[in-house]
Amino acid sequence: MDLIHIRAVSPPDLTDRTVALLRAEPCVLNLIVQPGSVRNPDGDAIECDVLTGAANEVLRGLRNLGIDHHGSLVLTPVDLAFSERAAKAGAEELGTRARAPVWEQVEARIRGEGKYPPSFYLFLVVAGVLAAVGIITNSQILIIAAMVVGPEYGAISSIALGIDRRSWPRIRRGLRALVVGFLLAIAATFLFSVLVRGLDLQPKAFELGFRPVSNLIDTPNFFSLVVAVLAGVVGIVSLSEARTSALLGVFISVTTIPAAADIGVSWAFAAAREAWGSLFQLLLNIVVLILVGTGTLKCQRAIWRRVSRQRDQRASSGTAEG
């Protein structure tokens, strides 16, 4: 049984309509109204718990009333609840919809990742240098470490949301962050690799051309495309269902950070063909991740809207027959 807690501040002239909307929804529980109890903004406090599957409709109704503009709305996930009434309402009213994502939370999660403080660029540089060490020493462990550190999927998912919502400022900010961040990472790995080469610190195997890790990265092929497509789907679905983890970061960064690092390493060691291959790998995967992420967002919305309509139609039919 999944619930979210909604805390709203309603102007007095909207309170009756807000309470009526919430009382009419069978999936709204524990409704509390405290007239005149809120300051800044002044208004009435309204709190309730909503079954997650019905949250999209409830929030849409509250926003249509203008609560978010004239007052405020705060959403909080409920970690644990014991309520037989809630369980019964979920089984009777929601069915499959009980697992529907709360799109306000999904978008807030993506927007939160789509911010680019100095640490965003620092993490990209650190991840790039770690990957460079992994490439030069043929260490898969260090490549994985670089994948975990890389923060680039926050920008990629933010761009996908921007395309979905046609928010051009969000798209521009995300693209600028990716371009600047990866340029810094490539520059750092290039300088690091020049230093390694200048001091003759590269392993003998790497110098002789035994580069299995690098060869996997700078040779884009059909399988690279498959990995990027799967990563794009899994990334957005995990964000929408709040299943993000370090392993998700590994799965997604495998298509980006190592390629950026290999560009710098290859140029430093005068391997132009490998550098161009890695550049193509990087651009291909970023584009695919953005496009697949956007498509997955749209598909998820369409699927859950269809599920909701079918449920509503069955409920209306049952009411008419009764």
TORKOL-4160 file (C-alpha; in steps of 0.2 Angstrom, whole numbers, padded with zeros to 4 digits, m for minus):
322
<pt num="1" X="0000" Y="0000" Z="0000"/>
<pt num="2" X="0009" Y="0016" Z="m0006"/>
<pt num="3" X="0003" Y="0033" Z="0000"/>
<pt num="4" X="0009" Y="0051" Z="m0002"/>
<pt num="5" X="0005" Y="0064" Z="0011"/>
<pt num="6" X="m0001" Y="0081" Z="0004"/>
<pt num="7" X="0000" Y="0097" Z="0014"/>
<pt num="8" X="m0009" Y="0112" Z="0006"/>
<pt num="9" X="m0011" Y="0130" Z="0011"/>
<pt num="10" X="m0027" Y="0136" Z="0003"/>
<pt num="11" X="m0034" Y="0154" Z="0002"/>
<pt num="12" X="m0050" Y="0155" Z="0012"/>
<pt num="13" X="m0060" Y="0158" Z="m0004"/>
<pt num="14" X="m0054" Y="0141" Z="m0011"/>
<pt num="15" X="m0055" Y="0130" Z="0004"/>
<pt num="16" X="m0073" Y="0124" Z="0002"/>
<pt num="17" X="m0070" Y="0119" Z="m0016"/>
<pt num="18" X="m0053" Y="0111" Z="m0011"/>
<pt num="19" X="m0061" Y="0101" Z="0003"/>
<pt num="20" X="m0076" Y="0096" Z="m0009"/>
<pt num="21" X="m0063" Y="0089" Z="m0022"/>
<pt num="22" X="m0054" Y="0079" Z="m0009"/>
<pt num="23" X="m0069" Y="0072" Z="0000"/>
<pt num="24" X="m0076" Y="0066" Z="m0017"/>
<pt num="25" X="m0061" Y="0055" Z="m0020"/>
<pt num="26" X="m0062" Y="0038" Z="m0012"/>
<pt num="27" X="m0043" Y="0036" Z="m0012"/>
<pt num="28" X="m0041" Y="0052" Z="m0001"/>
<pt num="29" X="m0039" Y="0047" Z="0017"/>
<pt num="30" X="m0036" Y="0056" Z="0034"/>
<pt num="31" X="m0042" Y="0073" Z="0028"/>
<pt num="32" X="m0038" Y="0087" Z="0040"/>
<pt num="33" X="m0044" Y="0105" Z="0039"/>
<pt num="34" X="m0037" Y="0119" Z="0050"/>
<pt num="35" X="m0045" Y="0136" Z="0045"/>
<pt num="36" X="m0034" Y="0151" Z="0047"/>
<pt num="37" X="m0019" Y="0142" Z="0055"/>
<pt num="38" X="m0006" Y="0146" Z="0042"/>
<pt num="39" X="0005" Y="0161" Z="0039"/>
<pt num="40" X="0016" Y="0166" Z="0025"/>
<pt num="41" X="0006" Y="0163" Z="0015"/>
<pt num="42" X="m0009" Y="0166" Z="0025"/>
<pt num="43" X="m0023" Y="0153" Z="0023"/>
<pt num="44" X="m0031" Y="0137" Z="0029"/>
<pt num="45" X="m0021" Y="0121" Z="0032"/>
<pt num="46" X="m0027" Y="0106" Z="0023"/>
<pt num="47" X="m0018" Y="0089" Z="0025"/>
<pt num="48" X="m0023" Y="0072" Z="0018"/>
<pt num="49" X="m0015" Y="0055" Z="0013"/>
<pt num="50" X="m0018" Y="0049" Z="m0005"/>
<pt num="51" X="m0016" Y="0032" Z="m0012"/>
<pt num="52" X="m0002" Y="0034" Z="m0025"/>
<pt num="53" X="m0012" Y="0027" Z="m0040"/>
<pt num="54" X="m0024" Y="0041" Z="m0038"/>
<pt num="55" X="m0012" Y="0055" Z="m0034"/>
<pt num="56" X="m0010" Y="0061" Z="m0052"/>
<pt num="57" X="m0029" Y="0065" Z="m0053"/>
<pt num="58" X="m0029" Y="0073" Z="m0036"/>
<pt num="59" X="m0014" Y="0084" Z="m0039"/>
<pt num="60" X="m0021" Y="0089" Z="m0056"/>
<pt num="61" X="m0038" Y="0094" Z="m0048"/>
<pt num="62" X="m0029" Y="0104" Z="m0035"/>
<pt num="63" X="m0018" Y="0113" Z="m0047"/>
<pt num="64" X="m0033" Y="0117" Z="m0058"/>
<pt num="65" X="m0040" Y="0126" Z="m0043"/>
<pt num="66" X="m0025" Y="0136" Z="m0042"/>
<pt num="67" X="m0019" Y="0130" Z="m0025"/>
<pt num="68" X="m0001" Y="0130" Z="m0031"/>
<pt num="69" X="m0002" Y="0148" Z="m0037"/>
<pt num="70" X="m0012" Y="0156" Z="m0023"/>
<pt num="71" X="m0006" Y="0145" Z="m0009"/>
<pt num="72" X="0006" Y="0130" Z="m0009"/>
<pt num="73" X="0007" Y="0111" Z="m0011"/>
<pt num="74" X="0020" Y="0100" Z="m0002"/>
<pt num="75" X="0021" Y="0081" Z="m0006"/>
<pt num="76" X="0029" Y="0069" Z="0006"/>
<pt num="77" X="0031" Y="0050" Z="0003"/>
<pt num="78" X="0023" Y="0039" Z="0017"/>
<pt num="79" X="0036" Y="0026" Z="0022"/>
<pt num="80" X="0024" Y="0015" Z="0032"/>
<pt num="81" X="0005" Y="0015" Z="0035"/>
<pt num="82" X="m0007" Y="0004" Z="0043"/>
<pt num="83" X="m0025" Y="0006" Z="0037"/>
<pt num="84" X="m0037" Y="m0007" Z="0032"/>
<pt num="85" X="m0048" Y="0006" Z="0024"/>
<pt num="86" X="m0033" Y="0012" Z="0013"/>
<pt num="87" X="m0030" Y="m0006" Z="0007"/>
<pt num="88" X="m0048" Y="m0009" Z="0003"/>
<pt num="89" X="m0049" Y="0007" Z="m0007"/>
<pt num="90" X="m0033" Y="0003" Z="m0016"/>
<pt num="91" X="m0040" Y="m0014" Z="m0021"/>
<pt num="92" X="m0057" Y="m0008" Z="m0026"/>
<pt num="93" X="m0054" Y="0009" Z="m0034"/>
<pt num="94" X="m0037" Y="0007" Z="m0042"/>
<pt num="95" X="m0032" Y="m0010" Z="m0048"/>
<pt num="96" X="m0017" Y="m0009" Z="m0060"/>
<pt num="97" X="m0017" Y="0010" Z="m0057"/>
<pt num="98" X="m0010" Y="0007" Z="m0039"/>
<pt num="99" X="0008" Y="0006" Z="m0046"/>
<pt num="100" X="0006" Y="0022" Z="m0057"/>
<pt num="101" X="0020" Y="0034" Z="m0055"/>
<pt num="102" X="0016" Y="0051" Z="m0047"/>
<pt num="103" X="0022" Y="0062" Z="m0062"/>
<pt num="104" X="0024" Y="0078" Z="m0051"/>
<pt num="105" X="0037" Y="0068" Z="m0040"/>
<pt num="106" X="0045" Y="0061" Z="m0056"/>
<pt num="107" X="0048" Y="0078" Z="m0064"/>
<pt num="108" X="0054" Y="0085" Z="m0047"/>
<pt num="109" X="0066" Y="0071" Z="m0046"/>
<pt num="110" X="0073" Y="0074" Z="m0063"/>
<pt num="111" X="0073" Y="0093" Z="m0061"/>
<pt num="112" X="0083" Y="0090" Z="m0045"/>
<pt num="113" X="0096" Y="0081" Z="m0055"/>
<pt num="114" X="0096" Y="0094" Z="m0068"/>
<pt num="115" X="0106" Y="0107" Z="m0058"/>
<pt num="116" X="0124" Y="0110" Z="m0062"/>
<pt num="117" X="0134" Y="0117" Z="m0048"/>
<pt num="118" X="0154" Y="0117" Z="m0049"/>
<pt num="119" X="0154" Y="0099" Z="m0041"/>
<pt num="120" X="0145" Y="0093" Z="m0057"/>
<pt num="121" X="0160" Y="0098" Z="m0067"/>
<pt num="122" X="0172" Y="0092" Z="m0054"/>
<pt num="123" X="0164" Y="0075" Z="m0054"/>
<pt num="124" X="0165" Y="0074" Z="m0073"/>
<pt num="125" X="0184" Y="0078" Z="m0072"/>
<pt num="126" X="0188" Y="0066" Z="m0058"/>
<pt num="127" X="0178" Y="0052" Z="m0067"/>
<pt num="128" X="0187" Y="0056" Z="m0083"/>
<pt num="129" X="0204" Y="0055" Z="m0075"/>
<pt num="130" X="0199" Y="0039" Z="m0066"/>
<pt num="131" X="0193" Y="0031" Z="m0083"/>
<pt num="132" X="0210" Y="0037" Z="m0091"/>
<pt num="133" X="0220" Y="0027" Z="m0078"/>
<pt num="134" X="0209" Y="0012" Z="m0081"/>
<pt num="135" X="0211" Y="0013" Z="m0099"/>
<pt num="136" X="0230" Y="0015" Z="m0098"/>
<pt num="137" X="0232" Y="0001" Z="m0085"/>
<pt num="138" X="0218" Y="m0010" Z="m0093"/>
<pt num="139" X="0209" Y="m0010" Z="m0076"/>
<pt num="140" X="0191" Y="m0013" Z="m0077"/>
<pt num="141" X="0189" Y="m0009" Z="m0058"/>
<pt num="142" X="0195" Y="0008" Z="m0061"/>
<pt num="143" X="0183" Y="0010" Z="m0076"/>
<pt num="144" X="0169" Y="0005" Z="m0065"/>
<pt num="145" X="0174" Y="0017" Z="m0052"/>
<pt num="146" X="0174" Y="0031" Z="m0065"/>
<pt num="147" X="0156" Y="0025" Z="m0070"/>
<pt num="148" X="0150" Y="0027" Z="m0052"/>
<pt num="149" X="0157" Y="0045" Z="m0050"/>
<pt num="150" X="0150" Y="0051" Z="m0067"/>
<pt num="151" X="0135" Y="0063" Z="m0064"/>
<pt num="152" X="0131" Y="0066" Z="m0083"/>
<pt num="153" X="0114" Y="0056" Z="m0083"/>
<pt num="154" X="0106" Y="0070" Z="m0072"/>
<pt num="155" X="0109" Y="0082" Z="m0087"/>
<pt num="156" X="0103" Y="0069" Z="m0100"/>
<pt num="157" X="0087" Y="0065" Z="m0091"/>
<pt num="158" X="0084" Y="0084" Z="m0088"/>
<pt num="159" X="0086" Y="0087" Z="m0107"/>
<pt num="160" X="0074" Y="0073" Z="m0110"/>
<pt num="161" X="0061" Y="0080" Z="m0099"/>
<pt num="162" X="0064" Y="0097" Z="m0107"/>
<pt num="163" X="0060" Y="0090" Z="m0124"/>
<pt num="164" X="0045" Y="0081" Z="m0117"/>
<pt num="165" X="0039" Y="0097" Z="m0109"/>
<pt num="166" X="0045" Y="0108" Z="m0123"/>
<pt num="167" X="0056" Y="0118" Z="m0111"/>
<pt num="168" X="0069" Y="0126" Z="m0121"/>
<pt num="169" X="0079" Y="0134" Z="m0107"/>
<pt num="170" X="0080" Y="0117" Z="m0098"/>
<pt num="171" X="0086" Y="0109" Z="m0114"/>
<pt num="172" X="0099" Y="0123" Z="m0117"/>
<pt num="173" X="0106" Y="0122" Z="m0099"/>
<pt num="174" X="0107" Y="0103" Z="m0100"/>
<pt num="175" X="0116" Y="0103" Z="m0117"/>
<pt num="176" X="0128" Y="0117" Z="m0111"/>
<pt num="177" X="0132" Y="0107" Z="m0095"/>
<pt num="178" X="0136" Y="0092" Z="m0105"/>
<pt num="179" X="0147" Y="0101" Z="m0118"/>
<pt num="180" X="0157" Y="0111" Z="m0105"/>
<pt num="181" X="0158" Y="0096" Z="m0093"/>
<pt num="182" X="0164" Y="0083" Z="m0106"/>
<pt num="183" X="0176" Y="0096" Z="m0114"/>
<pt num="184" X="0184" Y="0099" Z="m0096"/>
<pt num="185" X="0185" Y="0080" Z="m0094"/>
<pt num="186" X="0193" Y="0077" Z="m0111"/>
<pt num="187" X="0205" Y="0091" Z="m0107"/>
<pt num="188" X="0210" Y="0084" Z="m0090"/>
<pt num="189" X="0212" Y="0066" Z="m0097"/>
<pt num="190" X="0223" Y="0073" Z="m0111"/>
<pt num="191" X="0234" Y="0083" Z="m0100"/>
<pt num="192" X="0235" Y="0068" Z="m0088"/>
<pt num="193" X="0240" Y="0056" Z="m0102"/>
<pt num="194" X="0253" Y="0068" Z="m0109"/>
<pt num="195" X="0261" Y="0068" Z="m0092"/>
<pt num="196" X="0261" Y="0049" Z="m0091"/>
<pt num="197" X="0268" Y="0048" Z="m0108"/>
<pt num="198" X="0281" Y="0062" Z="m0105"/>
<pt num="199" X="0287" Y="0053" Z="m0089"/>
<pt num="200" X="0286" Y="0036" Z="m0098"/>
<pt num="201" X="0275" Y="0029" Z="m0085"/>
<pt num="202" X="0263" Y="0019" Z="m0096"/>
<pt num="203" X="0263" Y="0000" Z="m0094"/>
<pt num="204" X="0273" Y="m0010" Z="m0107"/>
<pt num="205" X="0258" Y="m0019" Z="m0113"/>
<pt num="206" X="0249" Y="m0002" Z="m0117"/>
<pt num="207" X="0264" Y="0004" Z="m0126"/>
<pt num="208" X="0265" Y="m0011" Z="m0137"/>
<pt num="209" X="0246" Y="m0009" Z="m0142"/>
<pt num="210" X="0238" Y="m0022" Z="m0130"/>
<pt num="211" X="0223" Y="m0012" Z="m0125"/>
<pt num="212" X="0208" Y="m0022" Z="m0123"/>
<pt num="213" X="0198" Y="m0009" Z="m0113"/>
<pt num="214" X="0202" Y="0004" Z="m0125"/>
<pt num="215" X="0197" Y="m0006" Z="m0140"/>
<pt num="216" X="0180" Y="m0010" Z="m0133"/>
<pt num="217" X="0177" Y="0009" Z="m0130"/>
<pt num="218" X="0184" Y="0016" Z="m0147"/>
<pt num="219" X="0175" Y="0004" Z="m0158"/>
<pt num="220" X="0157" Y="0008" Z="m0159"/>
<pt num="221" X="0146" Y="m0005" Z="m0166"/>
<pt num="222" X="0128" Y="m0012" Z="m0166"/>
<pt num="223" X="0130" Y="m0018" Z="m0148"/>
<pt num="224" X="0135" Y="m0001" Z="m0142"/>
<pt num="225" X="0119" Y="0005" Z="m0149"/>
<pt num="226" X="0109" Y="m0009" Z="m0140"/>
<pt num="227" X="0117" Y="m0004" Z="m0124"/>
<pt num="228" X="0113" Y="0014" Z="m0126"/>
<pt num="229" X="0095" Y="0010" Z="m0130"/>
<pt num="230" X="0093" Y="m0001" Z="m0115"/>
<pt num="231" X="0102" Y="0011" Z="m0104"/>
<pt num="232" X="0090" Y="0025" Z="m0109"/>
<pt num="233" X="0075" Y="0015" Z="m0106"/>
<pt num="234" X="0081" Y="0008" Z="m0089"/>
<pt num="235" X="0086" Y="0025" Z="m0083"/>
<pt num="236" X="0070" Y="0034" Z="m0086"/>
<pt num="237" X="0059" Y="0019" Z="m0079"/>
<pt num="238" X="0070" Y="0019" Z="m0064"/>
<pt num="239" X="0068" Y="0037" Z="m0061"/>
<pt num="240" X="0049" Y="0036" Z="m0063"/>
<pt num="241" X="0049" Y="0022" Z="m0050"/>
<pt num="242" X="0062" Y="0029" Z="m0038"/>
<pt num="243" X="0073" Y="0014" Z="m0041"/>
<pt num="244" X="0089" Y="0024" Z="m0044"/>
<pt num="245" X="0105" Y="0016" Z="m0037"/>
<pt num="246" X="0124" Y="0016" Z="m0039"/>
<pt num="247" X="0121" Y="0001" Z="m0051"/>
<pt num="248" X="0110" Y="0012" Z="m0062"/>
<pt num="249" X="0125" Y="0025" Z="m0063"/>
<pt num="250" X="0136" Y="0011" Z="m0069"/>
<pt num="251" X="0124" Y="0005" Z="m0082"/>
<pt num="252" X="0122" Y="0022" Z="m0089"/>
<pt num="253" X="0140" Y="0029" Z="m0088"/>
<pt num="254" X="0147" Y="0014" Z="m0097"/>
<pt num="255" X="0142" Y="0023" Z="m0113"/>
<pt num="256" X="0149" Y="0040" Z="m0109"/>
<pt num="257" X="0163" Y="0043" Z="m0097"/>
<pt num="258" X="0175" Y="0029" Z="m0104"/>
<pt num="259" X="0172" Y="0036" Z="m0121"/>
<pt num="260" X="0176" Y="0054" Z="m0116"/>
<pt num="261" X="0192" Y="0048" Z="m0107"/>
<pt num="262" X="0198" Y="0038" Z="m0121"/>
<pt num="263" X="0197" Y="0053" Z="m0132"/>
<pt num="264" X="0210" Y="0062" Z="m0122"/>
<pt num="265" X="0221" Y="0046" Z="m0119"/>
<pt num="266" X="0221" Y="0042" Z="m0138"/>
<pt num="267" X="0226" Y="0060" Z="m0143"/>
<pt num="268" X="0240" Y="0060" Z="m0130"/>
<pt num="269" X="0247" Y="0044" Z="m0137"/>
<pt num="270" X="0245" Y="0050" Z="m0155"/>
<pt num="271" X="0231" Y="0037" Z="m0159"/>
<pt num="272" X="0220" Y="0048" Z="m0170"/>
<pt num="273" X="0209" Y="0034" Z="m0176"/>
<pt num="274" X="0205" Y="0028" Z="m0159"/>
<pt num="275" X="0201" Y="0046" Z="m0153"/>
<pt num="276" X="0189" Y="0049" Z="m0167"/>
<pt num="277" X="0181" Y="0032" Z="m0164"/>
<pt num="278" X="0178" Y="0036" Z="m0145"/>
<pt num="279" X="0171" Y="0054" Z="m0150"/>
<pt num="280" X="0158" Y="0045" Z="m0161"/>
<pt num="281" X="0154" Y="0033" Z="m0147"/>
<pt num="282" X="0152" Y="0047" Z="m0135"/>
<pt num="283" X="0141" Y="0058" Z="m0147"/>
<pt num="284" X="0131" Y="0042" Z="m0153"/>
<pt num="285" X="0127" Y="0037" Z="m0135"/>
<pt num="286" X="0122" Y="0054" Z="m0128"/>
<pt num="287" X="0110" Y="0057" Z="m0143"/>
<pt num="288" X="0103" Y="0039" Z="m0141"/>
<pt num="289" X="0101" Y="0041" Z="m0122"/>
<pt num="290" X="0092" Y="0058" Z="m0124"/>
<pt num="291" X="0080" Y="0052" Z="m0138"/>
<pt num="292" X="0076" Y="0035" Z="m0130"/>
<pt num="293" X="0074" Y="0044" Z="m0113"/>
<pt num="294" X="0061" Y="0056" Z="m0121"/>
<pt num="295" X="0052" Y="0042" Z="m0130"/>
<pt num="296" X="0051" Y="0032" Z="m0114"/>
<pt num="297" X="0044" Y="0046" Z="m0104"/>
<pt num="298" X="0030" Y="0049" Z="m0117"/>
<pt num="299" X="0027" Y="0030" Z="m0118"/>
<pt num="300" X="0025" Y="0029" Z="m0100"/>
<pt num="301" X="0013" Y="0044" Z="m0099"/>
<pt num="302" X="0003" Y="0036" Z="m0113"/>
<pt num="303" X="0002" Y="0019" Z="m0105"/>
<pt num="304" X="m0004" Y="0025" Z="m0088"/>
<pt num="305" X="m0016" Y="0037" Z="m0096"/>
<pt num="306" X="m0024" Y="0022" Z="m0105"/>
<pt num="307" X="m0024" Y="0012" Z="m0090"/>
<pt num="308" X="m0033" Y="0026" Z="m0080"/>
<pt num="309" X="m0046" Y="0028" Z="m0094"/>
<pt num="310" X="m0050" Y="0010" Z="m0095"/>
<pt num="311" X="m0052" Y="0009" Z="m0076"/>
<pt num="312" X="m0063" Y="0024" Z="m0077"/>
<pt num="313" X="m0074" Y="0017" Z="m0091"/>
<pt num="314" X="m0076" Y="0001" Z="m0082"/>
<pt num="315" X="m0081" Y="0010" Z="m0066"/>
<pt num="316" X="m0094" Y="0021" Z="m0076"/>
<pt num="317" X="m0101" Y="0005" Z="m0084"/>
<pt num="318" X="m0103" Y="m0003" Z="m0067"/>
<pt num="319" X="m0112" Y="0012" Z="m0060"/>
<pt num="320" X="m0123" Y="0013" Z="m0075"/>
<pt num="321" X="m0128" Y="m0005" Z="m0074"/>
<pt num="322" X="m0131" Y="m0003" Z="m0055"/>
